[in-house]
Amino acid sequence: MKEVNSIHIAALSFLCIGPFTGIYLFTTDFISVSQSNPFSQTALIYIIILSVLGTAAAIILFNMLIKKTSTLFATSVTYLIPIVAIIWGAFDGEKINILQLISVIIILTGIYFVNKFK
């Protein structure tokens, strides 16, 4: 998919999952909570900023990175994502428990098996 624009790839992935998450959102008490909580609009603005700048921009940059580098480099980035997430959480003061460490090991093992048996 080197000829496809990274923004188009990210947009397609969000377009595929967007309707399902929207349907799920409105099956919860989202509307009643957002109407009764005075801070809900501020929180929603921060969620939108986080999703656009954090998630969408990261996916676009990751797709650009994959196009410009080798598959080996992209695989190493995939291995590092859970490790960096744990380190960032610890740096931010979050408590890291054994369940999270086991989850990282399961993720890394899954990535290893997927890449080994291709």
C-alpha positions in Angstrom: 0.0 0.0 0.0 2.9 2.3 -0.6 1.0 4.2 -3.2 -1.9 5.0 -0.9 -1.7 8.3 1.1 -1.2 7.8 4.8 -4.1 10.2 5.6 -6.3 8.1 3.4 -5.3 4.9 5.2 -6.0 6.5 8.6 -9.3 7.9 7.4 -10.4 4.5 6.0 -9.6 2.8 9.3 -11.6 5.3 11.3 -14.4 5.3 8.8 -14.7 1.5 9.2 -14.8 1.6 13.0 -16.7 4.9 13.5 -20.2 3.8 12.9 -19.9 0.8 15.3 -18.5 3.0 18.0 -21.1 5.7 17.4 -23.9 3.1 17.7 -22.3 1.7 20.9 -21.9 5.2 22.4 -25.6 6.0 22.0 -26.6 2.7 23.6 -25.0 3.9 26.8 -26.2 6.7 29.1 -23.9 9.2 27.3 -26.7 11.8 26.6 -28.1 11.8 30.1 -24.7 12.1 31.7 -23.6 14.8 29.3 -26.7 16.8 30.0 -26.5 16.4 33.8 -22.8 17.0 34.3 -21.7 20.6 34.0 -18.1 19.6 33.0 -19.2 17.2 30.2 -18.7 19.7 27.4 -15.2 20.6 28.5 -14.4 16.9 28.9 -15.8 16.2 25.4 -13.5 18.9 23.9 -10.5 17.3 25.6 -11.5 13.9 24.3 -11.8 15.3 20.7 -8.4 17.0 21.0 -6.8 13.8 22.3 -8.4 11.7 19.6 -7.4 14.0 16.8 -3.9 15.0 18.0 -3.1 11.8 19.8 -4.6 9.0 17.9 -5.2 10.2 14.4 -2.0 12.1 14.0 0.0 9.1 15.5 -1.6 6.7 13.0 -0.9 9.0 10.1 2.8 9.4 11.2 3.1 5.6 11.8 1.8 4.9 8.3 4.2 7.4 6.9 7.0 5.8 8.9 6.1 2.3 7.6 6.2 3.6 4.0 9.6 5.2 4.3 11.4 2.4 6.2 11.7 -1.3 6.1 9.4 -3.9 7.6 12.1 -4.8 10.1 12.0 -1.2 11.5 8.2 -1.1 11.5 8.2 -4.4 13.4 10.6 -3.1 16.0 8.4 0.0 16.5 5.5 -2.4 17.1 7.5 -4.2 19.7 8.3 -0.9 21.4 4.8 0.5 21.7 3.7 -1.4 24.8 7.0 -1.0 26.5 7.0 2.8 25.9 3.4 2.9 27.1 4.3 1.3 30.4 7.3 3.5 30.9 5.2 6.6 30.1 2.6 5.5 32.6 5.2 5.0 35.3 6.7 8.4 34.5 3.3 9.9 34.9 2.8 8.4 38.3 0.5 5.5 37.4 0.8 2.3 39.4 2.0 -0.6 37.3 0.7 -3.9 38.5 1.5 -7.5 37.6 -1.5 -7.8 35.4 -0.3 -5.0 33.1 3.2 -6.6 32.9 1.6 -9.9 32.0 -0.5 -8.2 29.3 2.6 -6.6 27.8 4.3 -10.1 27.7 1.2 -11.5 26.0 1.1 -8.7 23.4 4.8 -9.1 22.6 4.5 -12.8 22.4 1.6 -12.4 19.9 3.5 -10.0 17.8 6.5 -12.4 17.8 4.3 -15.4 16.7 2.6 -13.3 14.0 5.9 -12.2 12.5 7.6 -15.6 12.9 4.9 -17.6 11.1 4.3 -15.2 8.2 
